Amino acid sequence: MDANGDDRISVSEFKKAAKSLGQDVTTAEVKAMFSEVDDNGDGYLNYKEFEAMMVDRMEAAAMEDKYLQEMFSQMDLDKNGRVSYKEIAKTLGISKEEAKELIKEADTSGDGKINFEGTIYAFSSLIWEVRSVRSPL
């Protein structure tokens, strides 16, 4: 990631590394991330600052995973490890048609149900949709 070997990571180096990993981030997004951990305010990340940023990101991901597990558990009314569109409709107080629409992306088997393992990323997008249904802008 430290392309020029100066023992620090610049915004442009970070953007290039992120792009090589399939993440398209803007300069503003990278600067915002840097500002959270750039203790000396030089606009670069040294190893310690980079490590702090990565730990923060991993902790945030772990919290999101825990939140997703809790949401999934709350929706799994019959505790069978799968959530049906009917359970989503009942839990969220929406129509079955709306629930079918919400679950469509995460339903990899096409049976109108999702399980937590193997569908966490799709379920994550479902949760974001659920949040927007519960509290529209």
A tleap script that builds the chain and sets N, CA, C and O, in Angstrom:
source leaprc.protein.ff14SB
mol = sequence {
  NMET ASP ALA ASN GLY ASP ASP ARG ILE SER
  VAL SER GLU PHE LYS LYS ALA ALA LYS SER
  LEU GLY GLN ASP VAL THR THR ALA GLU VAL
  LYS ALA MET PHE SER GLU VAL ASP ASP ASN
  GLY ASP GLY TYR LEU ASN TYR LYS GLU PHE
  GLU ALA MET MET VAL ASP ARG MET GLU ALA
  ALA ALA MET GLU ASP LYS TYR LEU GLN GLU
  MET PHE SER GLN MET ASP LEU ASP LYS ASN
  GLY ARG VAL SER TYR LYS GLU ILE ALA LYS
  THR LEU GLY ILE SER LYS GLU GLU ALA LYS
  GLU LEU ILE LYS GLU ALA ASP THR SER GLY
  ASP GLY LYS ILE ASN PHE GLU GLY THR ILE
  TYR ALA PHE SER SER LEU ILE TRP GLU VAL
  ARG SER VAL ARG SER PRO CLEU
}
set mol.1.N position { 0.829 -1.189 0.000 }
set mol.1.CA position { 0.000 0.000 0.000 }
set mol.1.C position { 0.874 1.253 0.000 }
set mol.1.O position { 0.541 2.242 -0.654 }
set mol.2.N position { 1.970 1.216 0.717 }
set mol.2.CA position { 2.907 2.341 0.752 }
set mol.2.C position { 3.771 2.267 -0.510 }
set mol.2.O position { 4.908 1.798 -0.467 }
set mol.3.N position { 3.224 2.730 -1.620 }
set mol.3.CA position { 3.834 2.549 -2.935 }
set mol.3.C position { 5.220 3.170 -3.065 }
set mol.3.O position { 6.083 2.608 -3.738 }
set mol.4.N position { 5.444 4.307 -2.440 }
set mol.4.CA position { 6.739 4.975 -2.597 }
set mol.4.C position { 7.720 4.674 -1.460 }
set mol.4.O position { 8.837 5.191 -1.455 }
set mol.5.N position { 7.314 3.852 -0.510 }
set mol.5.CA position { 8.204 3.405 0.558 }
set mol.5.C position { 8.620 4.464 1.564 }
set mol.5.O position { 9.697 4.372 2.153 }
set mol.6.N position { 7.772 5.476 1.769 }
set mol.6.CA position { 8.127 6.539 2.718 }
set mol.6.C position { 7.588 6.296 4.127 }
set mol.6.O position { 7.584 7.201 4.962 }
set mol.7.N position { 7.134 5.073 4.383 }
set mol.7.CA position { 6.624 4.661 5.695 }
set mol.7.C position { 5.362 5.397 6.122 }
set mol.7.O position { 5.090 5.553 7.312 }
set mol.8.N position { 4.607 5.842 5.146 }
set mol.8.CA position { 3.305 6.438 5.430 }
set mol.8.C position { 2.427 6.253 4.196 }
set mol.8.O position { 2.917 6.057 3.083 }
set mol.9.N position { 1.127 6.321 4.424 }
set mol.9.CA position { 0.164 6.094 3.343 }
set mol.9.C position { -0.524 7.409 3.029 }
set mol.9.O position { -1.076 8.067 3.910 }
set mol.10.N position { -0.481 7.777 1.765 }
set mol.10.CA position { -1.157 8.998 1.323 }
set mol.10.C position { -2.582 8.665 0.902 }
set mol.10.O position { -2.943 7.497 0.755 }
set mol.11.N position { -3.370 9.688 0.713 }
set mol.11.CA position { -4.749 9.503 0.251 }
set mol.11.C position { -4.747 8.788 -1.094 }
set mol.11.O position { -5.522 7.855 -1.300 }
set mol.12.N position { -3.883 9.218 -2.009 }
set mol.12.CA position { -3.858 8.597 -3.341 }
set mol.12.C position { -3.397 7.144 -3.270 }
set mol.12.O position { -3.918 6.302 -4.002 }
set mol.13.N position { -2.429 6.831 -2.404 }
set mol.13.CA position { -1.995 5.440 -2.245 }
set mol.13.C position { -3.130 4.582 -1.699 }
set mol.13.O position { -3.333 3.452 -2.145 }
set mol.14.N position { -3.860 5.116 -0.743 }
set mol.14.CA position { -4.977 4.378 -0.162 }
set mol.14.C position { -6.050 4.130 -1.217 }
set mol.14.O position { -6.589 3.028 -1.316 }
set mol.15.N position { -6.359 5.170 -2.010 }
set mol.15.CA position { -7.370 5.022 -3.067 }
set mol.15.C position { -6.963 3.949 -4.073 }
set mol.15.O position { -7.793 3.134 -4.476 }
set mol.16.N position { -5.698 3.943 -4.481 }
set mol.16.CA position { -5.215 2.940 -5.438 }
set mol.16.C position { -5.326 1.537 -4.853 }
set mol.16.O position { -5.756 0.607 -5.536 }
set mol.17.N position { -4.942 1.385 -3.599 }
set mol.17.CA position { -5.023 0.076 -2.947 }
set mol.17.C position { -6.477 -0.376 -2.827 }
set mol.17.O position { -6.794 -1.540 -3.073 }
set mol.18.N position { -7.352 0.546 -2.452 }
set mol.18.CA position { -8.771 0.209 -2.330 }
set mol.18.C position { -9.334 -0.205 -3.682 }
set mol.18.O position { -10.090 -1.173 -3.773 }
set mol.19.N position { -8.969 0.522 -4.726 }
set mol.19.CA position { -9.454 0.202 -6.071 }
set mol.19.C position { -8.978 -1.181 -6.499 }
set mol.19.O position { -9.726 -1.928 -7.131 }
set mol.20.N position { -7.732 -1.526 -6.157 }
set mol.20.CA position { -7.214 -2.847 -6.518 }
set mol.20.C position { -7.975 -3.964 -5.808 }
set mol.20.O position { -7.962 -5.113 -6.249 }
set mol.21.N position { -8.640 -3.615 -4.701 }
set mol.21.CA position { -9.456 -4.583 -3.960 }
set mol.21.C position { -10.930 -4.502 -4.339 }
set mol.21.O position { -11.777 -5.138 -3.712 }
set mol.22.N position { -11.232 -3.710 -5.380 }
set mol.22.CA position { -12.606 -3.611 -5.859 }
set mol.22.C position { -13.449 -2.571 -5.155 }
set mol.22.O position { -14.666 -2.536 -5.338 }
set mol.23.N position { -12.827 -1.722 -4.353 }
set mol.23.CA position { -13.555 -0.681 -3.623 }
set mol.23.C position { -13.290 0.660 -4.291 }
set mol.23.O position { -12.146 1.113 -4.347 }
set mol.24.N position { -14.332 1.290 -4.791 }
set mol.24.CA position { -14.184 2.588 -5.433 }
set mol.24.C position { -14.568 3.667 -4.428 }
set mol.24.O position { -15.751 3.917 -4.197 }
set mol.25.N position { -13.572 4.298 -3.836 }
set mol.25.CA position { -13.817 5.329 -2.826 }
set mol.25.C position { -13.382 6.683 -3.367 }
set mol.25.O position { -12.448 6.776 -4.163 }
set mol.26.N position { -14.061 7.714 -2.932 }
set mol.26.CA position { -13.718 9.063 -3.368 }
set mol.26.C position { -12.615 9.632 -2.482 }
set mol.26.O position { -12.355 9.139 -1.385 }
set mol.27.N position { -11.984 10.667 -2.982 }
set mol.27.CA position { -10.961 11.357 -2.194 }
set mol.27.C position { -11.556 11.881 -0.896 }
set mol.27.O position { -10.930 11.792 0.161 }
set mol.28.N position { -12.767 12.429 -0.975 }
set mol.28.CA position { -13.425 12.958 0.224 }
set mol.28.C position { -13.673 11.854 1.252 }
set mol.28.O position { -13.499 12.075 2.450 }
set mol.29.N position { -14.077 10.666 0.791 }
set mol.29.CA position { -14.313 9.554 1.712 }
set mol.29.C position { -13.013 9.128 2.399 }
set mol.29.O position { -12.993 8.872 3.603 }
set mol.30.N position { -11.941 9.056 1.628 }
set mol.30.CA position { -10.653 8.655 2.200 }
set mol.30.C position { -10.166 9.706 3.193 }
set mol.30.O position { -9.683 9.369 4.274 }
set mol.31.N position { -10.293 10.973 2.824 }
set mol.31.CA position { -9.873 12.037 3.745 }
set mol.31.C position { -10.672 11.986 5.045 }
set mol.31.O position { -10.127 12.223 6.123 }
set mol.32.N position { -11.961 11.678 4.940 }
set mol.32.CA position { -12.796 11.566 6.142 }
set mol.32.C position { -12.318 10.407 7.016 }
set mol.32.O position { -12.247 10.533 8.238 }
set mol.33.N position { -11.989 9.270 6.381 }
set mol.33.CA position { -11.471 8.130 7.139 }
set mol.33.C position { -10.142 8.485 7.796 }
set mol.33.O position { -9.914 8.173 8.965 }
set mol.34.N position { -9.273 9.133 7.040 }
set mol.34.CA position { -7.968 9.518 7.571 }
set mol.34.C position { -8.120 10.454 8.764 }
set mol.34.O position { -7.421 10.313 9.767 }
set mol.35.N position { -9.033 11.404 8.649 }
set mol.35.CA position { -9.172 12.409 9.712 }
set mol.35.C position { -9.567 11.794 11.049 }
set mol.35.O position { -9.288 12.365 12.104 }
set mol.36.N position { -10.213 10.637 11.008 }
set mol.36.CA position { -10.618 9.967 12.243 }
set mol.36.C position { -9.424 9.424 13.028 }
set mol.36.O position { -9.498 9.291 14.250 }
set mol.37.N position { -8.320 9.107 12.333 }
set mol.37.CA position { -7.191 8.453 13.004 }
set mol.37.C position { -5.849 9.149 12.794 }
set mol.37.O position { -4.840 8.719 13.355 }
set mol.38.N position { -5.820 10.205 12.004 }
set mol.38.CA position { -4.569 10.919 11.718 }
set mol.38.C position { -4.191 11.781 12.922 }
set mol.38.O position { -4.445 12.986 12.949 }
set mol.39.N position { -3.581 11.138 13.911 }
set mol.39.CA position { -3.277 11.798 15.188 }
set mol.39.C position { -2.379 13.023 15.054 }
set mol.39.O position { -2.568 14.010 15.764 }
set mol.40.N position { -1.409 12.967 14.155 }
set mol.40.CA position { -0.489 14.097 14.033 }
set mol.40.C position { -0.949 15.132 13.003 }
set mol.40.O position { -0.296 16.160 12.823 }
set mol.41.N position { -2.079 14.863 12.325 }
set mol.41.CA position { -2.680 15.841 11.423 }
set mol.41.C position { -1.889 16.153 10.174 }
set mol.41.O position { -2.061 17.222 9.587 }
set mol.42.N position { -1.011 15.232 9.746 }
set mol.42.CA position { -0.194 15.516 8.567 }
set mol.42.C position { -0.854 15.105 7.248 }
set mol.42.O position { -0.285 15.320 6.178 }
set mol.43.N position { -2.058 14.511 7.322 }
set mol.43.CA position { -2.755 14.110 6.104 }
set mol.43.C position { -2.330 12.753 5.574 }
set mol.43.O position { -2.810 12.319 4.526 }
set mol.44.N position { -1.445 12.085 6.277 }
set mol.44.CA position { -0.970 10.751 5.921 }
set mol.44.C position { -1.243 9.812 7.094 }
set mol.44.O position { -1.511 10.249 8.213 }
set mol.45.N position { -1.167 8.510 6.809 }
set mol.45.CA position { -1.289 7.534 7.888 }
set mol.45.C position { 0.033 6.817 8.061 }
set mol.45.O position { 0.573 6.246 7.113 }
set mol.46.N position { 0.552 6.849 9.281 }
set mol.46.CA position { 1.706 6.006 9.585 }
set mol.46.C position { 1.158 4.635 9.989 }
set mol.46.O position { -0.056 4.428 10.020 }
set mol.47.N position { 2.056 3.707 10.297 }
set mol.47.CA position { 1.613 2.353 10.615 }
set mol.47.C position { 0.637 2.332 11.784 }
set mol.47.O position { -0.400 1.672 11.720 }
set mol.48.N position { 0.966 3.048 12.844 }
set mol.48.CA position { 0.116 3.060 14.041 }
set mol.48.C position { -1.277 3.608 13.715 }
set mol.48.O position { -2.282 3.060 14.168 }
set mol.49.N position { -1.336 4.677 12.936 }
set mol.49.CA position { -2.626 5.280 12.568 }
set mol.49.C position { -3.421 4.348 11.654 }
set mol.49.O position { -4.635 4.211 11.801 }
set mol.50.N position { -2.720 3.703 10.700 }
set mol.50.CA position { -3.379 2.755 9.806 }
set mol.50.C position { -3.944 1.586 10.598 }
set mol.50.O position { -5.073 1.155 10.369 }
set mol.51.N position { -3.148 1.080 11.533 }
set mol.51.CA position { -3.595 -0.021 12.382 }
set mol.51.C position { -4.841 0.382 13.173 }
set mol.51.O position { -5.784 -0.401 13.287 }
set mol.52.N position { -4.847 1.592 13.714 }
set mol.52.CA position { -6.006 2.074 14.471 }
set mol.52.C position { -7.245 2.133 13.583 }
set mol.52.O position { -8.341 1.774 14.012 }
set mol.53.N position { -7.066 2.594 12.331 }
set mol.53.CA position { -8.198 2.666 11.411 }
set mol.53.C position { -8.741 1.273 11.106 }
set mol.53.O position { -9.955 1.071 11.080 }
set mol.54.N position { -7.851 0.317 10.877 }
set mol.54.CA position { -8.288 -1.037 10.558 }
set mol.54.C position { -8.995 -1.685 11.747 }
set mol.54.O position { -9.995 -2.380 11.571 }
set mol.55.N position { -8.484 -1.461 12.945 }
set mol.55.CA position { -9.142 -1.995 14.147 }
set mol.55.C position { -10.537 -1.390 14.281 }
set mol.55.O position { -11.497 -2.103 14.574 }
set mol.56.N position { -10.652 -0.077 14.068 }
set mol.56.CA position { -11.965 0.584 14.127 }
set mol.56.C position { -12.925 -0.029 13.122 }
set mol.56.O position { -14.082 -0.298 13.446 }
set mol.57.N position { -12.448 -0.251 11.897 }
set mol.57.CA position { -13.299 -0.821 10.838 }
set mol.57.C position { -13.719 -2.243 11.188 }
set mol.57.O position { -14.868 -2.623 10.962 }
set mol.58.N position { -12.798 -3.031 11.738 }
set mol.58.CA position { -13.135 -4.410 12.101 }
set mol.58.C position { -14.138 -4.442 13.248 }
set mol.58.O position { -15.049 -5.269 13.258 }
set mol.59.N position { -13.970 -3.544 14.212 }
set mol.59.CA position { -14.924 -3.475 15.322 }
set mol.59.C position { -16.297 -3.061 14.814 }
set mol.59.O position { -17.311 -3.590 15.270 }
set mol.60.N position { -16.341 -2.120 13.874 }
set mol.60.CA position { -17.620 -1.688 13.300 }
set mol.60.C position { -18.276 -2.842 12.552 }
set mol.60.O position { -19.490 -3.027 12.638 }
set mol.61.N position { -17.484 -3.616 11.819 }
set mol.61.CA position { -18.026 -4.765 11.092 }
set mol.61.C position { -18.571 -5.810 12.061 }
set mol.61.O position { -19.615 -6.412 11.809 }
set mol.62.N position { -17.869 -6.023 13.162 }
set mol.62.CA position { -18.335 -6.986 14.168 }
set mol.62.C position { -19.644 -6.524 14.791 }
set mol.62.O position { -20.535 -7.336 15.039 }
set mol.63.N position { -19.764 -5.227 15.045 }
set mol.63.CA position { -21.009 -4.687 15.606 }
set mol.63.C position { -22.155 -4.854 14.610 }
set mol.63.O position { -23.271 -5.200 14.999 }
set mol.64.N position { -21.886 -4.611 13.335 }
set mol.64.CA position { -22.909 -4.778 12.300 }
set mol.64.C position { -23.343 -6.236 12.230 }
set mol.64.O position { -24.534 -6.523 12.101 }
set mol.65.N position { -22.385 -7.161 12.313 }
set mol.65.CA position { -22.703 -8.581 12.286 }
set mol.65.C position { -23.584 -8.949 13.472 }
set mol.65.O position { -24.560 -9.685 13.320 }
set mol.66.N position { -23.244 -8.441 14.650 }
set mol.66.CA position { -24.047 -8.719 15.846 }
set mol.66.C position { -25.461 -8.163 15.675 }
set mol.66.O position { -26.441 -8.818 16.027 }
set mol.67.N position { -25.554 -6.948 15.132 }
set mol.67.CA position { -26.861 -6.334 14.890 }
set mol.67.C position { -27.673 -7.178 13.912 }
set mol.67.O position { -28.864 -7.404 14.125 }
set mol.68.N position { -27.034 -7.643 12.842 }
set mol.68.CA position { -27.731 -8.473 11.858 }
set mol.68.C position { -28.220 -9.772 12.491 }
set mol.68.O position { -29.338 -10.212 12.226 }
set mol.69.N position { -27.385 -10.382 13.324 }
set mol.69.CA position { -27.795 -11.618 13.995 }
set mol.69.C position { -28.997 -11.377 14.906 }
set mol.69.O position { -29.920 -12.190 14.951 }
set mol.70.N position { -28.983 -10.264 15.626 }
set mol.70.CA position { -30.106 -9.942 16.510 }
set mol.70.C position { -31.384 -9.696 15.706 }
set mol.70.O position { -32.455 -10.181 16.069 }
set mol.71.N position { -31.265 -8.940 14.612 }
set mol.71.CA position { -32.434 -8.675 13.761 }
set mol.71.C position { -32.981 -9.974 13.183 }
set mol.71.O position { -34.191 -10.202 13.175 }
set mol.72.N position { -32.072 -10.826 12.698 }
set mol.72.CA position { -32.489 -12.099 12.130 }
set mol.72.C position { -33.220 -12.926 13.177 }
set mol.72.O position { -34.273 -13.499 12.899 }
set mol.73.N position { -32.664 -12.987 14.373 }
set mol.73.CA position { -33.266 -13.754 15.457 }
set mol.73.C position { -34.657 -13.231 15.815 }
set mol.73.O position { -35.570 -14.014 16.079 }
set mol.74.N position { -34.815 -11.910 15.824 }
set mol.74.CA position { -36.123 -11.327 16.129 }
set mol.74.C position { -37.153 -11.663 15.057 }
set mol.74.O position { -38.333 -11.840 15.360 }
set mol.75.N position { -36.710 -11.749 13.812 }
set mol.75.CA position { -37.644 -12.048 12.723 }
set mol.75.C position { -37.937 -13.536 12.610 }
set mol.75.O position { -38.973 -13.917 12.065 }
set mol.76.N position { -37.051 -14.378 13.110 }
set mol.76.CA position { -37.225 -15.829 13.038 }
set mol.76.C position { -38.188 -16.265 14.141 }
set mol.76.O position { -37.771 -16.808 15.164 }
set mol.77.N position { -39.459 -16.026 13.923 }
set mol.77.CA position { -40.477 -16.234 14.960 }
set mol.77.C position { -40.598 -17.684 15.404 }
set mol.77.O position { -40.826 -17.952 16.584 }
set mol.78.N position { -40.448 -18.627 14.470 }
set mol.78.CA position { -40.569 -20.036 14.851 }
set mol.78.C position { -39.218 -20.662 15.217 }
set mol.78.O position { -39.138 -21.858 15.495 }
set mol.79.N position { -38.173 -19.854 15.214 }
set mol.79.CA position { -36.819 -20.254 15.639 }
set mol.79.C position { -36.304 -21.492 14.906 }
set mol.79.O position { -35.662 -22.357 15.501 }
set mol.80.N position { -36.596 -21.564 13.602 }
set mol.80.CA position { -36.123 -22.688 12.801 }
set mol.80.C position { -34.851 -22.355 12.015 }
set mol.80.O position { -34.382 -23.165 11.215 }
set mol.81.N position { -34.297 -21.162 12.245 }
set mol.81.CA position { -33.076 -20.770 11.558 }
set mol.81.C position { -33.296 -20.200 10.175 }
set mol.81.O position { -32.340 -19.926 9.450 }
set mol.82.N position { -34.565 -20.018 9.802 }
set mol.82.CA position { -34.916 -19.435 8.505 }
set mol.82.C position { -36.017 -18.410 8.731 }
set mol.82.O position { -36.853 -18.563 9.621 }
set mol.83.N position { -36.005 -17.368 7.914 }
set mol.83.CA position { -37.017 -16.320 8.023 }
set mol.83.C position { -37.823 -16.300 6.736 }
set mol.83.O position { -37.271 -16.180 5.642 }
set mol.84.N position { -39.125 -16.419 6.879 }
set mol.84.CA position { -40.013 -16.393 5.716 }
set mol.84.C position { -40.536 -14.983 5.492 }
set mol.84.O position { -40.444 -14.123 6.368 }
set mol.85.N position { -41.085 -14.762 4.307 }
set mol.85.CA position { -41.683 -13.452 4.035 }
set mol.85.C position { -42.852 -13.198 4.983 }
set mol.85.O position { -43.140 -12.052 5.325 }
set mol.86.N position { -43.528 -14.276 5.407 }
set mol.86.CA position { -44.641 -14.119 6.349 }
set mol.86.C position { -44.137 -13.603 7.700 }
set mol.86.O position { -44.764 -12.741 8.316 }
set mol.87.N position { -42.991 -14.142 8.157 }
set mol.87.CA position { -42.414 -13.677 9.422 }
set mol.87.C position { -41.970 -12.220 9.317 }
set mol.87.O position { -42.146 -11.442 10.255 }
set mol.88.N position { -41.397 -11.856 8.175 }
set mol.88.CA position { -40.984 -10.463 7.975 }
set mol.88.C position { -42.197 -9.552 7.982 }
set mol.88.O position { -42.180 -8.492 8.607 }
set mol.89.N position { -43.250 -9.964 7.289 }
set mol.89.CA position { -44.475 -9.154 7.249 }
set mol.89.C position { -45.038 -8.957 8.648 }
set mol.89.O position { -45.416 -7.848 9.025 }
set mol.90.N position { -45.089 -10.040 9.413 }
set mol.90.CA position { -45.638 -9.953 10.766 }
set mol.90.C position { -44.745 -9.101 11.672 }
set mol.90.O position { -45.244 -8.266 12.427 }
set mol.91.N position { -43.439 -9.306 11.600 }
set mol.91.CA position { -42.498 -8.575 12.452 }
set mol.91.C position { -42.512 -7.083 12.168 }
set mol.91.O position { -42.486 -6.269 13.091 }
set mol.92.N position { -42.554 -6.723 10.883 }
set mol.92.CA position { -42.476 -5.315 10.499 }
set mol.92.C position { -43.830 -4.639 10.338 }
set mol.92.O position { -43.914 -3.418 10.200 }
set mol.93.N position { -44.894 -5.449 10.358 }
set mol.93.CA position { -46.224 -4.874 10.179 }
set mol.93.C position { -46.445 -4.347 8.774 }
set mol.93.O position { -47.076 -3.308 8.581 }
set mol.94.N position { -45.917 -5.078 7.783 }
set mol.94.CA position { -46.104 -4.686 6.385 }
set mol.94.C position { -46.868 -5.784 5.661 }
set mol.94.O position { -47.074 -6.866 6.209 }
set mol.95.N position { -47.286 -5.509 4.440 }
set mol.95.CA position { -48.034 -6.510 3.679 }
set mol.95.C position { -47.107 -7.648 3.248 }
set mol.95.O position { -45.888 -7.486 3.192 }
set mol.96.N position { -47.705 -8.792 2.947 }
set mol.96.CA position { -46.917 -9.937 2.487 }
set mol.96.C position { -46.227 -9.621 1.164 }
set mol.96.O position { -45.117 -10.089 0.908 }
set mol.97.N position { -46.887 -8.827 0.325 }
set mol.97.CA position { -46.289 -8.444 -0.953 }
set mol.97.C position { -45.027 -7.607 -0.729 }
set mol.97.O position { -44.010 -7.812 -1.391 }
set mol.98.N position { -45.108 -6.663 0.214 }
set mol.98.CA position { -43.930 -5.849 0.536 }
set mol.98.C position { -42.821 -6.725 1.109 }
set mol.98.O position { -41.649 -6.539 0.782 }
set mol.99.N position { -43.185 -7.670 1.956 }
set mol.99.CA position { -42.200 -8.570 2.558 }
set mol.99.C position { -41.546 -9.450 1.496 }
set mol.99.O position { -40.341 -9.693 1.546 }
set mol.100.N position { -42.336 -9.924 0.540 }
set mol.100.CA position { -41.776 -10.731 -0.552 }
set mol.100.C position { -40.757 -9.923 -1.341 }
set mol.100.O position { -39.711 -10.439 -1.734 }
set mol.101.N position { -41.066 -8.667 -1.567 }
set mol.101.CA position { -40.157 -7.770 -2.290 }
set mol.101.C position { -38.860 -7.576 -1.505 }
set mol.101.O position { -37.773 -7.613 -2.082 }
set mol.102.N position { -38.973 -7.370 -0.197 }
set mol.102.CA position { -37.793 -7.178 0.648 }
set mol.102.C position { -36.893 -8.412 0.678 }
set mol.102.O position { -35.667 -8.295 0.676 }
set mol.103.N position { -37.503 -9.577 0.705 }
set mol.103.CA position { -36.745 -10.815 0.873 }
set mol.103.C position { -36.160 -11.338 -0.442 }
set mol.103.O position { -35.272 -12.190 -0.434 }
set mol.104.N position { -36.655 -10.829 -1.557 }
set mol.104.CA position { -36.280 -11.366 -2.866 }
set mol.104.C position { -34.762 -11.465 -3.068 }
set mol.104.O position { -34.274 -12.497 -3.528 }
set mol.105.N position { -34.023 -10.426 -2.736 }
set mol.105.CA position { -32.576 -10.420 -2.974 }
set mol.105.C position { -31.842 -11.452 -2.126 }
set mol.105.O position { -30.871 -12.054 -2.585 }
set mol.106.N position { -32.289 -11.656 -0.913 }
set mol.106.CA position { -31.604 -12.568 -0.001 }
set mol.106.C position { -32.060 -14.013 -0.146 }
set mol.106.O position { -31.428 -14.915 0.404 }
set mol.107.N position { -33.141 -14.248 -0.873 }
set mol.107.CA position { -33.709 -15.587 -1.032 }
set mol.107.C position { -32.985 -16.318 -2.157 }
set mol.107.O position { -33.445 -16.320 -3.299 }
set mol.108.N position { -31.851 -16.940 -1.835 }
set mol.108.CA position { -31.046 -17.595 -2.860 }
set mol.108.C position { -31.656 -18.901 -3.363 }
set mol.108.O position { -31.344 -19.332 -4.473 }
set mol.109.N position { -32.513 -19.538 -2.577 }
set mol.109.CA position { -33.109 -20.808 -2.993 }
set mol.109.C position { -34.446 -20.628 -3.701 }
set mol.109.O position { -34.944 -21.563 -4.328 }
set mol.110.N position { -35.030 -19.440 -3.608 }
set mol.110.CA position { -36.300 -19.181 -4.276 }
set mol.110.C position { -37.513 -19.733 -3.552 }
set mol.110.O position { -38.593 -19.816 -4.137 }
set mol.111.N position { -37.355 -20.115 -2.284 }
set mol.111.CA position { -38.479 -20.696 -1.548 }
set mol.111.C position { -39.189 -19.699 -0.636 }
set mol.111.O position { -40.048 -20.082 0.158 }
set mol.112.N position { -38.827 -18.413 -0.750 }
set mol.112.CA position { -39.477 -17.398 0.072 }
set mol.112.C position { -38.939 -17.316 1.485 }
set mol.112.O position { -39.551 -16.688 2.349 }
set mol.113.N position { -37.787 -17.953 1.734 }
set mol.113.CA position { -37.177 -17.950 3.066 }
set mol.113.C position { -35.688 -17.658 2.929 }
set mol.113.O position { -35.083 -17.921 1.889 }
set mol.114.N position { -35.106 -17.110 3.994 }
set mol.114.CA position { -33.658 -16.905 4.019 }
set mol.114.C position { -33.097 -17.465 5.314 }
set mol.114.O position { -33.776 -17.493 6.341 }
set mol.115.N position { -31.833 -17.916 5.252 }
set mol.115.CA position { -31.143 -18.294 6.479 }
set mol.115.C position { -30.020 -17.301 6.705 }
set mol.115.O position { -29.652 -16.564 5.790 }
set mol.116.N position { -29.478 -17.271 7.892 }
set mol.116.CA position { -28.459 -16.273 8.205 }
set mol.116.C position { -27.122 -16.620 7.559 }
set mol.116.O position { -26.514 -15.773 6.905 }
set mol.117.N position { -26.666 -17.835 7.734 }
set mol.117.CA position { -25.393 -18.246 7.160 }
set mol.117.C position { -25.493 -18.256 5.643 }
set mol.117.O position { -26.479 -18.721 5.071 }
set mol.118.N position { -24.464 -17.740 5.013 }
set mol.118.CA position { -24.427 -17.751 3.556 }
set mol.118.C position { -25.161 -16.602 2.895 }
set mol.118.O position { -24.976 -16.358 1.703 }
set mol.119.N position { -25.998 -15.883 3.653 }
set mol.119.CA position { -26.733 -14.772 3.041 }
set mol.119.C position { -26.534 -13.477 3.814 }
set mol.119.O position { -27.349 -12.561 3.707 }
set mol.120.N position { -25.458 -13.392 4.594 }
set mol.120.CA position { -25.282 -12.221 5.454 }
set mol.120.C position { -25.199 -10.930 4.654 }
set mol.120.O position { -25.745 -9.914 5.083 }
set mol.121.N position { -24.531 -10.939 3.503 }
set mol.121.CA position { -24.409 -9.704 2.735 }
set mol.121.C position { -25.745 -9.305 2.126 }
set mol.121.O position { -26.117 -8.131 2.145 }
set mol.122.N position { -26.459 -10.273 1.590 }
set mol.122.CA position { -27.781 -9.971 1.050 }
set mol.122.C position { -28.718 -9.563 2.177 }
set mol.122.O position { -29.534 -8.656 2.016 }
set mol.123.N position { -28.600 -10.237 3.320 }
set mol.123.CA position { -29.451 -9.895 4.453 }
set mol.123.C position { -29.128 -8.501 4.969 }
set mol.123.O position { -30.011 -7.786 5.442 }
set mol.124.N position { -27.865 -8.120 4.876 }
set mol.124.CA position { -27.469 -6.768 5.276 }
set mol.124.C position { -28.209 -5.727 4.450 }
set mol.124.O position { -28.695 -4.738 4.998 }
set mol.125.N position { -28.300 -5.933 3.145 }
set mol.125.CA position { -29.038 -4.980 2.314 }
set mol.125.C position { -30.520 -5.025 2.643 }
set mol.125.O position { -31.202 -4.003 2.564 }
set mol.126.N position { -31.029 -6.198 3.012 }
set mol.126.CA position { -32.425 -6.303 3.431 }
set mol.126.C position { -32.666 -5.459 4.672 }
set mol.126.O position { -33.679 -4.766 4.767 }
set mol.127.N position { -31.742 -5.514 5.623 }
set mol.127.CA position { -31.885 -4.729 6.851 }
set mol.127.C position { -31.915 -3.247 6.531 }
set mol.127.O position { -32.703 -2.505 7.118 }
set mol.128.N position { -31.066 -2.799 5.604 }
set mol.128.CA position { -31.080 -1.374 5.242 }
set mol.128.C position { -32.421 -1.003 4.626 }
set mol.128.O position { -32.936 0.088 4.871 }
set mol.129.N position { -32.997 -1.916 3.818 }
set mol.129.CA position { -34.324 -1.650 3.264 }
set mol.129.C position { -35.372 -1.630 4.370 }
set mol.129.O position { -36.277 -0.795 4.361 }
set mol.130.N position { -35.247 -2.543 5.314 }
set mol.130.CA position { -36.181 -2.590 6.443 }
set mol.130.C position { -36.112 -1.287 7.224 }
set mol.130.O position { -37.142 -0.729 7.605 }
set mol.131.N position { -34.894 -0.802 7.463 }
set mol.131.CA position { -34.747 0.462 8.182 }
set mol.131.C position { -35.464 1.587 7.446 }
set mol.131.O position { -36.085 2.440 8.080 }
set mol.132.N position { -35.387 1.600 6.120 }
set mol.132.CA position { -36.038 2.675 5.370 }
set mol.132.C position { -37.552 2.521 5.395 }
set mol.132.O position { -38.275 3.516 5.347 }
set mol.133.N position { -38.044 1.280 5.469 }
set mol.133.CA position { -39.492 1.061 5.581 }
set mol.133.C position { -39.986 1.553 6.930 }
set mol.133.O position { -41.046 2.170 7.030 }
set mol.134.N position { -39.195 1.269 7.981 }
set mol.134.CA position { -39.597 1.663 9.336 }
set mol.134.C position { -39.503 3.163 9.564 }
set mol.134.O position { -40.336 3.734 10.269 }
set mol.135.N position { -38.504 3.807 8.980 }
set mol.135.CA position { -38.335 5.247 9.207 }
set mol.135.C position { -38.003 5.944 7.890 }
set mol.135.O position { -36.846 6.282 7.642 }
set mol.136.N position { -39.011 6.162 7.046 }
set mol.136.CA position { -38.760 6.808 5.764 }
set mol.136.C position { -38.243 8.226 5.960 }
set mol.136.O position { -38.576 8.907 6.930 }
set mol.137.N position { -37.402 8.653 4.990 }
set mol.137.CA position { -36.806 9.993 5.070 }
set mol.137.C position { -37.813 11.076 4.867 }
set mol.137.O position { -37.467 12.257 4.905 }
savepdb mol mol.pdb
quit
